[in-house]
Amino acid sequence: MLKSKIKVLEIAKDLAVSHQFVEKWTKKEREQENEERNAKILAMYLKCFTQEQIADEVGLSQPGIKKVLDNITNTTDGKSNNDFKPQLYDVWNLGADR
């Protein structure tokens, strides 16, 4: 597929077609690659890698990694999670009177 990182414009030039045709022809493959990349970014993030380490591994800039993580953590299936409130525990107050 497009794992070789050949640019759409290079493919279009080699095939003597417009880049719009190449983008249309390769849309599913590019979306799949982005999903795989985003899954790897999330997995590394959950393993406590820094954004810089993730960027080095996947070949994006640190701001690009931040944008992907913000998108992943703020939306799920297009629905906003802004109302999410994590459960907080007072682990240091072990059985003391409340």
N, C-alpha and C positions, 0 to 999 in steps of 0.2 A: 504494500500500500504506500502510504506517504512517509513511512518510517525513515526514509533516507534524507528527510528534511529538505527536499528539493522545493524551491519556492514555486508558487503558482505561476508567477510571471515567466520563470525559466521553462516550465512545462509548456505554457502557452506559446512561447517563442519556438521551442523545439518542434511542436506540433503544428505551428503556423495557424493557430486559432486564437480567439480573444480570451483574455483572462477570465471573463465572465463565464464562458463555457467550461473552463477548467475548474473554476470555483463551484459551478453547478455539479459537474461530474464527480468532484471529490468531496462534496459537502458531508456525506455520511462518514467517510474515513476521517476527515478533519475533526468532526464532532466526537467520534470515538476516541481519537488520540487525545483530545482535550479532556474527555471524561476520565481516561486512564491516567493522564497527567494530574488531574485534580484529585483523583483517588490517592495517588502516590503522595501528593502534597499533604492531604489530610492525614494519611497514615503516618508520615514523618512528623507532622505537627503534633499528633497525639502521642508520639514517642518522644516528645520534648526536644526535637531538633530546633535550632534557631531558624529564623527566616532566612538568614544569610546562608546557613548550611543547606537548607532546602533549595534555595536559589542556585547554589553551586551544583547541586545534584541534578536538578531538572532543567537547568539552562535558562531560567528566567531571572529578571532583576529582583532585588528584595522588594521594591514597591509593587512589582507584578505579583509576587507571592502574597503580599499583604492584601492586595485587591482580590485575589482568588479566595483567600481565607475569610475575608470579610463577606464575600458573596456566599461562601459555603455556610458560615456560621450564622448569618443573618436571614437566610431564606431556606426553606425546605419545600420543594415542589411549587415554588412561586409564592408561597404563603409567608408572610412576615412573622418572625418570632420575637418581635419587639416586646411582647407582653410576658416573655419568659422570665421567671424569677427563680433562681436556684434555691434549693432547700439549704438553709444554713444550720449548722450544728455547732453547739458550744462544747467542743471536745475537751476543753480544759476544766469544765465544771462537772466533774464526775460525781453525780449523785448529790451534790450540795443542795440545800434547801433553795427553792426558787420563790 
